[in-house]
Amino acid sequence: MKLFKMDYWRSAILHAPFEQIIRQNSLDDIDMTFLPSCGKEGFLADPFGLWHAGHLHVFAEYYDYAQGKGIIEVLIYDEHFALQERRCVLSEEWHLSYPYVFQHEGCVYMLPEAYKSGRLTLYKATSFPYEWERVPTFDFPIGAIDATPLHHAGRWWLFWTPPTPKLARQSTLHIALAEELTGPWCDMGHFLIDRSGARPGGTPFIEDGEVVLPVQDCSETYGGGIRLLRISGFKKGRPSICGGDSIPLHVPEIKDYPDGMHTLSAAGDVTLVDFKKIRRGLGPVLFNLKQQVFK
């Protein structure tokens, strides 16, 4: 029964560039450094990162079971991947996750998932990596889930999942486009409905004019794996899927986290991921009951 189980995530740094992982379509024989464990109090998931001043800055959702919502933390690693600092950098009244960070015209931006706020909000770093302010001119009022921006073929594209009932949130991909990052954005409507590979799950990669988009495989369980979806036709109007179905990313058995993976993101010469294990027992029962009472 669902009441007796709960997802727990653990993020990691893969010591291989994103391009290598995409091209070999596997995590085999790649060393990794795990981000800190949060014990039974919460977890770190949805890692995205940037290198700055010789340090790797990993932004991740920290989900606190007691609070029942996520905030965005930064974990700063030196060139030897020793953790130097960890702190909260963004917290709102609503749940935050999927802190997609990227650079554009000399500025650093973050586009976190915050669908419970009713809209999608773009943040700009005013003192990287600690201080962020909302960009009021950003025009995308829908509370898009796991919104993933990409500047390609002279325009901005946004891959996202609409804030619909749960099953649709795990199976639907929309694409929107704009001439400028701030919009206005034009939604092109449903692009793909496929529970095994539609919801965005990481950094898009451009190869031979095609976009390789990591997407989540939720066919068996939420965040059960990552698949690679190839999309083309960005210069011709409405994009299209290349070669049929998405391709599953091969992941070797992760001993303590065997039940899934739902983020694959680029960070210079390393790649960031998260792995899942499903906890069962009395703890999940009490947590789920609390969520039902106070939601």
Buried (B, 14 or more C-beta within 10 A) or exposed (E): EEEBBBBBBBBBBBEBBBBEBBEBBBBEEBEBBBBEEBEEEBBBBBBBBBBBEEBBBBBBBBBEBEEEBBBBBBBBBEEEEEBEEBEEBBBBEEBBBBBBBBEEEEEBBBBBBBBEBEBBBBBBBEEBBEEBEEBEEBBBEBBBBBBBBBEBBEEBBBBBBBBEEEEBBBBBBBBBBBEEBBBEBEBBEEBBEBBBBBBBBBBBBEEEEBBBBBBBBBBEBBBBBBBBBBBBBBEEEEBEBBEEEBBBBEBEEBEEBEBBBBBBBBBEEBBBBBBBBBBEEEBBBEBBEEEEEEE
